[in-house]
Amino acid sequence: MARIDVTASPSGEDLDAILRSLTSYNEHDVGPADRIPLAVLIRNEEGKTIGGLSGYTSWGWLFTQLLFIPEQLRGQGMAARLLEQAETEARRRGCRGAWIDTFNPQALKAYQRHGYEIFGELPAFVGERTRTFLKKTL
């Protein structure tokens, strides 16, 4: 009989077992994901990463997991520049769409200005803030 354990500290082996099993299942169900990491980095004068975009491409989609603009660079179109670079690379990889989510009102406006459209929401995700899911055709 199977046993269920709840933990806040799974081992690397535990997580790898889940990932390998899910990957194998999905590959048999819908085909290979062809998941490839993608990052667009902002570096300071010394070459240290101070922000940027991190995500991956998979099944013909770009997913942006993280996007951070340092305070001193905000309001200068940096988010648009990062998104454009990521989307250009995603198109080069054959992607047909992109998606991202946020619960930050300023980020939401930036993504919408860049052509992303809302396709889902989780109201009151953090306090009164809504978590918004957006997509864009590439």
N, C-alpha and C positions, 0 to 999 in steps of 0.2 A: 504494500500500500504506500502511496506517495505521502510525504510529509510536507507541510507548508511552514516556512520560517519567515518571519518579518524582521528585517534588519536595517539599520541606518548605515551600516558599513559592509556592504557586499565586497567580496574579494574580486580581484581582477579576473580570476578564473570563473567566478559566478557570472559576472557580466559578459565575459567572452562566450560562455555556454549559451546564454540567452541570445546574444547577437548572432552567433554561428547558426543556431537553430532557426531563428526568425529569417535570417538571410537565405538559408537553404529553402525554407518553406516558400518565401516570396519568389525566389528564382524559379522554382518549379511551378508556381501559380501564375506569375505574370512576366517572367523573364528576368535577366540580370539587371541589377540597379545601375551598374556602371558608376558607382558613387566615387566622385573625385573631389577632394578638398579644394577650396578656393579662398584666397585671402587677398585683400587690397589694403596695404599697410600705409600708415602715415608715420613718417620718421622725422625726428628733429635733426638739427645740424650735425649732431654727433653720430647719427645713424640709429639711435635708439627708437624703437617702436613706441609711439605715444597715443595711438588710436588706429582706427581702421574698421574694416569689414571682414567678417569671417563667416564662412558657410560652406556649401558644397553644391555640386550638380549631381542629379540622379534622376533616372527615368525621364529625361528630357526637360527637367525643371531645375531652376536655380533656387535654392533656399538660403536666405540670409539669416543666420542664427544670431549673430552679434554685430552691432554697428555702434561705434563710439567716436564722437568728435570731441577733442579737448576744448575746454571752455574758451581759450584764446582764439580758436579757429571757427567757432560757431558763428552763424549768420553770414558766412562768406561763400556759401554754395558748396561747401566741402562734402556734405552728404550726397548731393547730386553727382559730384565728381566720383565719389566712391561707387555709388550705384551704377553709374554709367560704365566705369571700368569693369565692374563685376558682370554687368549685363553683356558687354562686348565680349568678354571671355566666355560667358555662357552661350552666346550665339555661336561663337567659334566652335564650341563643344557640341553644337547641334541642339541646344535647348530651345523650346518653343514658348516657355513661360517662366515667370518668377513669382515667388511669394515670400512674404515677410509678415511678422506680427509685432505689435507694440502696445504698451499701455501708457505711453508718453504722448500727451497732446501735441507737443512741438514736433516730435518725430512723425506723428500721424499726418500733420499738415505737410511736412517735407516729402513724405512718400507720395501723398496725393498730388502735390505739385509735380512730382516726377512721373506721374502717369499711373500710379497704382490705384486700384479700385477696391473698395471694401467688399468682402464676400462673407464675413462672419464677425460676430461680436460675442464677448462674454461680459455682460454688464456687472458692475461692482466687483471686478476681479481683484483689485487692490483698493480698499476703501471705496470711494465713489468712482474710481477710474475704471473705464471699460478697456478690456483687452480686445484689440481690433486686428483682424486678419485681412491682409490685402494681397492682391494678385495683379499681375501685368502680363500682357501678351508680348513676347519678344519678336 
